[in-house]
Amino acid sequence: MSSISMRKTTLVAAGLAVASSLVLTGCKDGNEEAVPAAPSAPAAQSPSAPGGYATPPAGAPSSPAADGYDGASGAPAAGGGAVAKSGQAFKIGQTATVPFSYGSNKGGQIALTVTGIDAGTPADLSALNLGDKAKGKSPFYIRYTVKNTGNTDLSFSSVGHMKGLLDGGSEADTVLTIGKFEKCPSDSLPKGFTNGQTQTSCAIALAPTGTKVTGAEYWGDPYNNLASPPQKGLTWK
């Protein structure tokens, strides 16, 4: 399974007026479609990096080389155990130890756990004004926790790069929000996110009527085909 494919990701500006219904953004995995959303609370995230999916801020590493780990083997992890291997599969509720850098917060490590996948209803999407893009689809909410297990302060980092997997293993459509969507909050990590701190997060996946999102895949660095050598994402089912 390819960790990064040429696919479309719907980017929703929740509570933020956008000038166009179609905006090409600097993302790694294809086009992202930006569509207006219903007025809500002021946007809490920068549109340049919603939920950690789009291009990170200037200075963010483009490859895992800066962390000295390519994802190919279970390198020792801070605090014991091993870093997750490329393509490693987990059961929902199990934890993966992952190298993590974001912007100037380099050389970090997190414990990533997919805790559940909840089915929503098509009516949930009305606040996002997806229009025809949501026709015949239902949302699923991928719930996960992030714990800082390294020695790097990860204040204000975004831990995204989480997508849904359908019954047969194919990718579900992904919806990214800029601002607040109460049914699936995905805030950046707070100030003072040091060793031992934990936060919950959420990713939105869309499944065609009659199908379900039954798994999740994390494809942040180095678990993608931008790594050298190319690596595979971590999966939960």
N, C-alpha and C positions, 0 to 999 in steps of 0.2 A: 504494500500500500504506500503510495507516495504521500509524504508528509506535507508537501506543498504542491498544489496543483493549480492550473489555470481555471479559476472559478470566480464567480461573482459573489461579493459580500455586500449585503445591504447595510448601509450606514445611516442611522437615524439620528437627527438632531432633535433631542427632546428638550423643548423649551427654548430652542435657539433658532431664530429665523435664518434660512439659508437663501442665497441669491439664485440658485439654480436647482432644478430637480435632478440633474446629473452632473456629478463632479468627479473627475478622475483624481485620485489621491496617490501619494507615494507609498504604495504597499508592495509587499514582496510576492504576493500570490495572485496577482491579477487585478481586475478592476473592482473598485468599490463604488456602490451607488449611494449617493447621498440624497435623501428625500426629506421634505419638511415634516415636522411632527406637530401634534397639537400643543398649544401653549401650556407650559407647566412651570416648574421651578427653574431658576437660572441655571445654565449649564455649569457643571462642576468640573468638567474635564476639557482639555484642549482638543480641538478636532484633529490635531496632527497626530495624536496617539490615543484614540479612544479604546479604553480597556486593554491597552497594550498591543493591539493588533496592527495598527498602522506603523509607519516608520517612526522609531524612537527619536528622542531629541538629538541634536548635534552632539557628537562625542560618544554616542552609544556604540558598542562594538558591533561590527558587521559579521563577525565570525567568533567562534568560541576560543580562538587561539589565545586571546588575552587571559583566559582562565586556565590555560594549560590542559584542557580536557576536551577530547573530540567526541565523546559519547560512545565510543566503540567498545569500551571495556568498563567493568565495574571498579573504577578508581576508588581509593579510600575516601570516605566522607569525614568531614569534621565531626567530632563527637562519636566516632565509631561507625561501623556498618560500611556500606558501599554506595557510591553514586549509581543511579539507575542506568542500565545499559540501553543502547540504541534498540528501539523496537520492543522493549520489555513490556509485558502485559501484566496488569494488576486486576484484582477484583475490586468492585466498588466498595469503598471503605478502607482499602489498603493505601499505604503511603509510599510515595516515591521521593527519594532524596535527589535533588536537582541542583546543578550549578546555575547561578543566576547573576546577571549583571543588567543594569538599566541606567543609561546616561552615565553620570559620574560615579554611580554606585557600582563599583566593579568588584569582581572576585567574591561575590556572595554565594550563599547556599540556602535553599529553602526545602522544607518538607511539604510536598503537594499531595493532597488527598481529595479525590472525588467522592463526596459523601452521599450523593443521590442524584437522580434525574426525575424531575416532576413534570407531569403532563399539565399543560395549560389548556385554555380554550381559545378558539378563533376570536372571540370577543375581546380577549386580552390585547389583541393587536390594534384595536381601534384607536387607542391613544397614540400609536406610532404613525398613523396615516400612511400605511404601506400601500394602500390601494390594491391594484391588480396583482402586485407582487406577493400578496398574502392570500390570494384567492386559492381555495382548495388546500390550504395548509394550516397546520396547528402548531403552536409553539411548545417547546419543551425547554425546561430550565435545568441547566447543569450546575449543580451546587458543588462548590469545592472550598477547601480551606488552605490557607498559606501560612506556614510557620517559619520564622527566621531561625535557622539552625546554624548559621555561620557567624562570622565576626564582623560583617559589614553592616553598617546602618543603611537600611533600605527605605528610609523615609521618602514618601511621595512617589515611589516606584509603582508601575502598573504591571500586574501579573495577568496577562491575557493569554492569547495563543491557545485557547481551548475551544475545540469544535465538537459537534455532535456526530455520531455514527448511527446510521440506520440499521434496521434488522440484518440486512445482508452484508453490512460492513462498509457500504458506500457513504460518502460524506453527506451530511444534512446541510441545508442552507444555513448561513450564519447571519445574524442581525447584530450590528454594533450600535450602541446608543451613546450619544453625547449628552450628558446630563443625567437626570434621575428617571429611572423606570422602576417603580417600587416593587413590582413583582419579581424583578431580577436585578438587584443592586450590584454594581461592579465598580466600586470606588477604588481610587488609588490607595496605596498603603499610607497610613497616617504618619505624622511626624513622630520621630522616636521609635521607629519600627526596628528595634535591635534584637539581639539573640533572645529567643524564648517568646517573642511577641507573636500573636496569631490573629488572623483576620479571615472572615468568610467572604466569598465572592460568588459570582454567577455568570454564566454565559447562556445566550439565547440561541436555540437551534430550531429550525422549521422543518417539519416533516409533512409530506403529502398525505392527504386524507387516506386512511386505511393503513398507514405505516406508523412506526414508532421510532423514536430515538432511544436506543438501548445501550449505547456506549458513548465514550468520550475519548478524545485524543488531544494530548498536549504536544504542540509542535514548536515551542520556543527553542532558542539556541541552547545546546547544539543539536537538538533532535529534529533536524530537517535537512532537506537536500541542498541547503546553502552551505552546510558544513563541509569541510574537506578532511577525510572523504565524506560523501553524503551519508546522512544518518536517517533513521526512522523515528517517528513519534512514539510517545508512550501512550498506551491505551488502557482504559478501564471498562470493564463490562460486568 
